[in-house]
Amino acid sequence: MNMQLYPWLKQRLKLVTNTLLWLSLMLIFLSRTPAIGSYEPFSMLFSLDGLGVQWYILPLSLFGAFLVSDFWCRLLCPLGRFLNYSLEMRAKTVQQMKKRRRIAVKEITHESNLSEGVKAGVAVQAQSE
């Protein structure tokens, strides 16, 4: 089954994903153990080795996978959210750089037009004398 999600639900799940990403990063940095921040449900399903929270996430992700395609990857994966956030920041940076470049080109063009006008004015004055 492939259900379409409402936009408000996607926004709420994005907030949940951001929270999970933040929590996993805090667990990793505070404990200095990268494995403690991992809560990939499908690898835990096959290895049958996981922490308590992972066992609660597993039924949710399995149930969601029956209803929505790529449920975990699209909606709850912290790595996917981090990559999407990085791409959003990159797009904003590129957009700002293009905007600055356009402004700089306009200023240079404007300055060159002014300097050509000054040169033309001097040439007109020289011809009239």
C-alpha positions in Angstrom: 0.0 0.0 0.0 1.3 3.5 -0.8 -0.5 6.2 1.2 0.1 9.8 0.5 0.9 11.8 3.6 -0.6 15.2 4.4 1.7 18.2 4.3 1.1 19.0 8.0 2.0 15.4 8.9 5.3 15.7 7.0 6.1 18.8 8.9 5.4 17.1 12.2 7.5 14.2 11.3 10.3 16.5 10.2 10.2 18.0 13.7 10.4 14.5 15.2 13.3 13.6 12.9 15.1 16.8 13.9 14.6 15.9 17.6 15.9 12.4 17.1 18.9 13.7 15.2 19.7 16.1 18.0 19.3 13.4 20.6 21.5 11.0 18.8 24.2 13.6 18.3 24.0 14.5 22.0 24.3 10.9 23.0 27.2 10.4 20.7 29.1 13.5 21.9 28.3 13.0 25.6 29.1 9.3 25.8 32.0 9.5 23.3 30.6 6.2 21.9 29.3 6.6 18.3 27.4 3.3 18.4 25.1 4.5 21.1 23.5 7.1 18.8 22.6 4.5 16.1 19.0 3.4 16.0 18.7 1.8 12.6 15.7 -0.5 13.1 16.3 -2.8 10.1 19.9 -3.8 11.0 18.7 -4.5 14.5 15.9 -6.7 13.1 18.3 -9.0 11.4 21.0 -9.0 14.1 18.5 -9.2 17.0 20.9 -7.0 18.9 19.7 -3.6 20.1 19.1 -1.2 22.9 15.7 -0.7 24.6 14.7 2.3 22.5 15.5 0.5 19.3 13.0 -2.2 20.1 10.2 0.4 20.5 11.2 2.1 17.1 11.2 -1.3 15.3 7.4 -1.9 15.3 6.7 1.7 14.4 9.0 1.5 11.4 7.7 -1.9 10.3 4.1 -0.8 10.5 4.9 2.5 8.7 6.7 0.6 5.9 3.5 -1.3 5.2 1.5 1.9 4.7 4.1 4.4 3.2 6.8 3.6 0.8 10.3 4.3 2.2 8.7 5.2 5.5 11.9 5.1 7.6 14.2 6.7 5.0 11.8 9.5 4.0 10.4 10.4 7.3 12.4 9.3 10.4 16.0 8.6 9.3 18.3 11.0 11.1 21.1 10.6 8.5 18.6 11.4 5.7 17.5 14.5 7.6 21.1 15.6 8.1 21.8 15.2 4.4 18.6 17.0 3.5 19.5 19.8 5.8 23.0 20.0 4.3 21.5 20.3 0.8 19.1 23.0 2.0 22.0 25.0 3.4 24.0 24.5 0.2 21.1 25.7 -1.9 20.6 28.8 0.2 24.4 29.5 0.1 24.5 29.1 -3.7 21.4 31.3 -4.1 23.0 34.0 -1.9 26.2 33.8 -3.8 24.4 34.2 -7.1 22.4 37.2 -5.7 25.7 38.8 -4.6 27.3 38.1 -7.9 24.4 39.7 -9.8 24.5 42.8 -7.5 28.3 43.1 -8.1 27.9 42.7 -11.8 25.2 45.4 -11.8 27.5 47.7 -9.8 30.4 47.1 -12.1 28.2 47.7 -15.2 26.8 50.8 -13.7 30.3 52.1 -12.8 31.6 51.4 -16.3 28.6 53.1 -17.9 29.3 56.1 -15.7 32.9 56.2 -16.6 32.1 55.8 -20.3 29.6 58.7 -19.9 32.3 60.8 -18.4 34.7 59.9 -21.2 32.0 60.7 -23.8 31.3 64.0 -22.1 35.0 64.9 -22.2 35.1 63.9 -25.9 32.0 66.0 -26.6 33.5 69.0 -24.9 36.8 68.5 -26.7 35.0 68.4 -30.1 32.9 71.5 -29.3 36.1 73.5 -28.5 
